[in-house]
């Protein structure tokens, strides 16, 4: 879980940097307290609402994707390989 949380935070922080924002500006624009990011970085879990507020502040959206990305299957040329060995 921690790895996924770190990835999400990393993407949000990168989007904030692209806008020229520091972490304090991101938190202010998301309407969150000054210790939120440090708590999230130490946490093993996070509230979805907190992540959503951070993502929305930098015009990102949280979403789910397939466990095995389509691009990996395309590159491996096994997109249409059936599970029964045919």
N, C-alpha and C positions, 0 to 999 in steps of 0.2 A: 504494500500500500504506500509506503514511504517513497518509493521510486516514482510512482505515478504522481503523487502529490508534488514531488520535487520537479517533475517534468512540467506539470501545469503551472506552477509558480514561475519556473524559468521562462516559459513562453509569455506569461503575463508581464513579467519584469522586462523582457526583451522588447515587447510592444510598447511599454512605458518609456524605455530608453529611446526608442525610435521617435517618440514624440518630444524628446528632450526633457522628460520628467524624471525627477529623482523619486525615491521610494516615498518620501514624505508627501510629495505632490500626488502620487498615485493613491495613497491612502486617503488624502483629503478629498480627492475627486470621487472616490468610492464611498465616502462617508463612513470610513472606518477609523478606529483609534490608532494612535501612534505605535502601539506595541503589537499590532495584529500580525505583521509580517514576521517578526522575530518568533512569535508564538507558533505561527504556521510552519516555519522552518524547523522548529524543534518537535512539532507534533507528529504523531503517527497517523493522525486522522484529522479531518477538517469538516466544518459545516459546509454543505453545498451552497447555502445562501451566501456565505462569506466569499467563496471562490467565484460565485456568479457575480457578485458586486464588483470584485476586482476585475474580472474578465470584461464585464460590461463597461467599466470605466475606460478601457482601452479598445473598445469596439470589437471585442472577441466574444464568442459564444462557447459555452461548454456543450459538448456532444459526445455521443458514443460512436465507436467505429468497430469494424470487424477485428477480431483478435489477430488474425493473420491478414495484413494489408494486401489489397489487390495487387499493388505494384510488385510485391515480393513474388506472388504467383506468376505474374506476367514475365518477370525477369527469369524465373526458374522454368518457364514454359510448361507449367503444370496446371494451368487454370482449369482445363477441362478433363483432368484425370479423375476417373471415378474411384470411389472408395473400395470397390470390390476387386481391384486388380485388373480390370478390363482396359 
